[in-house]
């Protein structure tokens, strides 16, 4: 059994890694604990964790994966219903405390994105609200598929991603294998997000030209 701890925003890549792992090694199983808290990386709690903060634990391995980029996104039908699309008039799907204190959320508020009609304490609920046309939201780019980015001029800080484990864990073949699979899935997701961002940027420049 492989015990994994991750925030809900990383459920998709962890589940994809679990699918690949169990398909290749049917004798293995994966337990995913979804939590915003940073669980200790000890046997019985978590073997592998996806983190966005380096806690400086000298006994653990922190493998840098990349940077998680953010943007402000909306569904097409919501934008069609808006008479005027600017940060001060659109409805924002906000996050409840303490999640509202994330750097990305504070930067968006400082840029004028402060009017909210619904607030949630879950990234999954926030994403679902945007897909249902209930407003715009600050979202990681890798989660914003099929949504439209708005207010690209708003500069939002990105967030590092680390895969964390114990040195002893990587001496166990099943944990070493899963760690490598999850690392590849995360890197592929970030690479795809970057490619899509560059493609959108080139398309925008072409329209302007």
HELIX and SHEET records of a PDB file:
HELIX    1   1 UNK A    8  UNK A   10  5                                   3    
HELIX    2   2 UNK A   11  UNK A   24  1                                  14    
HELIX    3   3 UNK A   76  UNK A   81  1                                   6    
HELIX    4   4 UNK A   99  UNK A  101  5                                   3    
HELIX    5   5 UNK A  103  UNK A  110  1                                   8    
HELIX    6   6 UNK A  123  UNK A  131  1                                   9    
HELIX    7   7 UNK A  141  UNK A  143  5                                   3    
HELIX    8   8 UNK A  169  UNK A  171  5                                   3    
HELIX    9   9 UNK A  173  UNK A  208  1                                  36    
SHEET    1   A 5 UNK A  30  UNK A  34  0                                        
SHEET    2   A 5 UNK A   2  UNK A   6  1                                        
SHEET    3   A 5 UNK A  48  UNK A  51  1                                        
SHEET    4   A 5 UNK A 159  UNK A 166 -1                                        
SHEET    5   A 5 UNK A  60  UNK A  68 -1                                        
SHEET    1   B 3 UNK A 137  UNK A 140  0                                        
SHEET    2   B 3 UNK A  70  UNK A  74 -1                                        
SHEET    3   B 3 UNK A 148  UNK A 150 -1                                        
SHEET    1   C 2 UNK A  92  UNK A  95  0                                        
SHEET    2   C 2 UNK A 116  UNK A 120  1                                        
END                                                                             
